[in-house]
C-alpha cells in the first residue's frame, strides 16, 4: 500500500521510520517532510495546511492511507477534507480535535463528565481575569485557549507575575489568537506523565508511558519549549496507576466525546499529573506527542499500520498492542537561543554514525538538505534517541550518542531523565 504522512518534524520522522517497517507498505510520501524523513519517504513540497493540494495529491497518487502528524491541520479539519474526497485518513475529525484546539472546551468536558483535573475558570475578558486573580491562590497556571506550539502555558508564582501573564496572553497576544480566551487553573504538584492512546471512537488502547521535559534549561529552568527531551517508560506510572487512569480517565474521555457527538478516532495524548489526590489530567492533545513519539515508537513491537487501520475501522479491540521490555531516552539537540531567537543554516556532521549502531536513532526535527549538506533549519534540530535494558542504561546511551553529532550553536539539556535516579 501507499502511505502519505503529513508533517515535518521529529514526530513525523519517527512515524515514517515505524511505517517503513510494515510489510504492507510499498511506498511512503511525506508532505512537506525534512532531510531525515527522506531516508524512508519521498518528500513532497506541500504544506500541512494546504488541504486542497494534499487531497489532490493523495487522489493523484492513489494513496491508501494518510497519517496526520500535526495539531494545526487536525484542528483545521484536514481529516474532514480527506474523508469528503473518499480518502482513508488516520486522525480525529475537526469536531473531535477540539479536545486539543480549545483548552476551555476540554476543561468543560472534564468537569461535565467528572474526569479528574485541576480546578479552573475560563475567561475571554482580561479585566475579569485580573479580578479573579486578586483572590486566587498562588502559584497559578495560565493557559492560552488555542494552539500555541506547546508553549502557551505560564506558571506564575506571584500575583504580579500572573497579572503580567494575563497581559502578555490576552492583550499583547504573545501566542496570537490562541490567547483570545484563557484558562486559569490551580497549580498541581506531582510527577508528570504522558500517555499516548490509540482510539477508534469506542475503544481506547494506551501505549507505554513517557515523560517530557518542557523547560529550555537544566533543572527545569527557563522558558517552556516544544520539548527538550523525554524518556519511556515512566517509573512512576505503576500498574495500579495505569489501571486507575484507564477506568477513570481514558475510557470516560472516549465515552464523553461520543456522548457529545464528537467520536474520537486517532491518537489521544493524555498529559497527567500524579498528585497526592491521585492522577489528574493536565491537558489533552489530539495527536502523537513530540518528542514522546521518539521514545514510544522505537519500543513498539506491533505493526503500526495494522493499528492505524483498526482505529479507522472501529476494530481496535481486535489488536494486541505490544511493547519491548526495555527503555528509551531522547535528548533534543537544539539551536542555542531556542525558543526565542536563534540562527539557522549550520552544517550538521556525524549523522551517518547512527547507521552503525543498533538501538540508536537520530530523528530530524528542524533540518534541510542543501548543496553544502544537511543543515539546521529550526529551534529543535534533532532528537537523539537510544534504547537500553533499563532507563539508566538508555540515558547513558543517549548522551553518548549526542557526542556523535556536531553543528555550530548546538545546545541541549544535560538532565533529561534525571528523575530516573530518584525512582
HUURWO-V691917 format. One record per residue. N is the residue number from 1. RES is the residue in three letters. NEAR is the number of other C-alpha atoms within 8 Angstrom. Layout:
N/RES/NEAR
N/RES/NEAR
This chain:
1/UNK/9
2/UNK/12
3/UNK/13
4/UNK/13
5/UNK/14
6/UNK/15
7/UNK/14
8/UNK/13
9/UNK/11
10/UNK/15
11/UNK/15
12/UNK/14
13/UNK/16
14/UNK/12
15/UNK/10
16/UNK/13
17/UNK/10
18/UNK/11
19/UNK/11
20/UNK/10
21/UNK/8
22/UNK/10
23/UNK/6
24/UNK/6
25/UNK/12
26/UNK/7
27/UNK/8
28/UNK/14
29/UNK/12
30/UNK/15
31/UNK/16
32/UNK/13
33/UNK/15
34/UNK/16
35/UNK/11
36/UNK/9
37/UNK/15
38/UNK/10
39/UNK/6
40/UNK/9
41/UNK/11
42/UNK/8
43/UNK/12
44/UNK/9
45/UNK/6
46/UNK/9
47/UNK/8
48/UNK/12
49/UNK/8
50/UNK/8
51/UNK/9
52/UNK/7
53/UNK/8
54/UNK/11
55/UNK/12
56/UNK/8
57/UNK/8
58/UNK/12
59/UNK/9
60/UNK/7
61/UNK/6
62/UNK/7
63/UNK/13
64/UNK/9
65/UNK/12
66/UNK/13
67/UNK/11
68/UNK/13
69/UNK/11
70/UNK/10
71/UNK/11
72/UNK/8
73/UNK/11
74/UNK/16
75/UNK/13
76/UNK/8
77/UNK/10
78/UNK/13
79/UNK/13
80/UNK/9
81/UNK/11
82/UNK/12
83/UNK/10
84/UNK/7
85/UNK/7
86/UNK/6
87/UNK/13
88/UNK/9
89/UNK/12
90/UNK/15
91/UNK/13
92/UNK/14
93/UNK/14
94/UNK/13
95/UNK/7
96/UNK/12
97/UNK/13
98/UNK/11
99/UNK/12
100/UNK/15
101/UNK/10
102/UNK/11
103/UNK/14
104/UNK/11
105/UNK/9
106/UNK/13
107/UNK/10
108/UNK/8
109/UNK/9
110/UNK/12
111/UNK/10
112/UNK/7
113/UNK/8
114/UNK/6
115/UNK/13
116/UNK/11
117/UNK/10
118/UNK/11
119/UNK/6
120/UNK/9
121/UNK/7
122/UNK/9
123/UNK/11
124/UNK/7
125/UNK/7
126/UNK/11
127/UNK/6
128/UNK/8
129/UNK/11
130/UNK/10
131/UNK/8
132/UNK/8
133/UNK/11
134/UNK/7
135/UNK/6
136/UNK/7
137/UNK/7
138/UNK/9
139/UNK/10
140/UNK/14
141/UNK/12
142/UNK/15
143/UNK/11
144/UNK/17
145/UNK/14
146/UNK/12
147/UNK/13
148/UNK/9
149/UNK/6
150/UNK/9
151/UNK/8
152/UNK/11
153/UNK/10
154/UNK/8
155/UNK/9
156/UNK/13
157/UNK/9
158/UNK/8
159/UNK/10
160/UNK/6
161/UNK/9
162/UNK/13
163/UNK/10
164/UNK/8
165/UNK/11
166/UNK/13
167/UNK/10
168/UNK/10
169/UNK/14
170/UNK/13
171/UNK/8
172/UNK/7
173/UNK/12
174/UNK/8
175/UNK/10
176/UNK/7
177/UNK/7
178/UNK/13
179/UNK/14
180/UNK/12
181/UNK/14
182/UNK/15
183/UNK/14
184/UNK/13
185/UNK/11
186/UNK/11
187/UNK/10
188/UNK/7
189/UNK/7
190/UNK/8
191/UNK/8
192/UNK/10
193/UNK/14
194/UNK/13
195/UNK/13
196/UNK/14
197/UNK/12
198/UNK/15
199/UNK/16
200/UNK/16
201/UNK/12
202/UNK/11
203/UNK/11
204/UNK/13
205/UNK/9
206/UNK/8
207/UNK/10
208/UNK/10
209/UNK/13
210/UNK/15
211/UNK/13
212/UNK/14
213/UNK/10
214/UNK/11
215/UNK/13
216/UNK/15
217/UNK/9
218/UNK/9
219/UNK/5
220/UNK/9
221/UNK/8
222/UNK/7
223/UNK/8
224/UNK/12
225/UNK/12
226/UNK/9
227/UNK/14
228/UNK/19
229/UNK/15
230/UNK/17
231/UNK/17
232/UNK/14
233/UNK/12
234/UNK/10
235/UNK/7
236/UNK/6
237/UNK/10
238/UNK/7
239/UNK/6
240/UNK/6
241/UNK/9
242/UNK/9
243/UNK/8
244/UNK/9
245/UNK/10
246/UNK/9
247/UNK/9
248/UNK/10
249/UNK/12
250/UNK/10
251/UNK/11
252/UNK/11
253/UNK/10
254/UNK/15
255/UNK/9
256/UNK/10
257/UNK/12
258/UNK/12
259/UNK/7
260/UNK/7
261/UNK/6
262/UNK/9
263/UNK/11
264/UNK/15
265/UNK/15
266/UNK/15
267/UNK/13
268/UNK/13
269/UNK/14
270/UNK/13
271/UNK/12
272/UNK/13
273/UNK/14
274/UNK/13
275/UNK/11
276/UNK/5
277/UNK/5
278/UNK/6
279/UNK/11
280/UNK/12
281/UNK/14
282/UNK/10
283/UNK/10
284/UNK/12
285/UNK/12
286/UNK/15
287/UNK/13
288/UNK/13
289/UNK/10
290/UNK/10
291/UNK/15
292/UNK/14
293/UNK/12
294/UNK/15
295/UNK/16
296/UNK/14
297/UNK/10
298/UNK/8
299/UNK/12
300/UNK/10
301/UNK/8
302/UNK/10
303/UNK/9
304/UNK/9
305/UNK/9
306/UNK/8
307/UNK/12
308/UNK/10
309/UNK/9
310/UNK/13
311/UNK/16
312/UNK/12
313/UNK/8
314/UNK/10
315/UNK/10
316/UNK/15
317/UNK/6
318/UNK/6
319/UNK/8
320/UNK/6
321/UNK/9
322/UNK/7
323/UNK/9
324/UNK/7
325/UNK/6
326/UNK/10
327/UNK/14
328/UNK/19
329/UNK/18
330/UNK/17
331/UNK/16
332/UNK/14
333/UNK/14
334/UNK/14
335/UNK/16
336/UNK/10
337/UNK/8
338/UNK/12
339/UNK/10
340/UNK/5
341/UNK/6
342/UNK/10
343/UNK/7
344/UNK/9
345/UNK/7
346/UNK/8
347/UNK/11
348/UNK/12
349/UNK/7
350/UNK/8
351/UNK/9
352/UNK/6
353/UNK/8
354/UNK/10
355/UNK/6
356/UNK/6
357/UNK/7
358/UNK/6
359/UNK/7
360/UNK/12
361/UNK/9
362/UNK/10
363/UNK/14
364/UNK/15
365/UNK/15
366/UNK/15
367/UNK/15
368/UNK/10
369/UNK/10
370/UNK/7
371/UNK/4
372/UNK/7
373/UNK/8
374/UNK/11
375/UNK/14
376/UNK/15
377/UNK/10
378/UNK/11
379/UNK/12
380/UNK/12
381/UNK/15
382/UNK/14
383/UNK/17
384/UNK/15
385/UNK/15
386/UNK/15
387/UNK/14
388/UNK/14
389/UNK/9
390/UNK/9
391/UNK/16
392/UNK/9
393/UNK/10
394/UNK/15
395/UNK/15
396/UNK/8
397/UNK/11
398/UNK/16
399/UNK/9
400/UNK/8
401/UNK/11
402/UNK/10
403/UNK/7
404/UNK/9
405/UNK/10
406/UNK/9
407/UNK/10
408/UNK/6
409/UNK/7
410/UNK/10
411/UNK/8
412/UNK/9
413/UNK/12
414/UNK/5
415/UNK/7
416/UNK/14
417/UNK/11
418/UNK/7
419/UNK/6
420/UNK/9
421/UNK/7
422/UNK/5
423/UNK/6
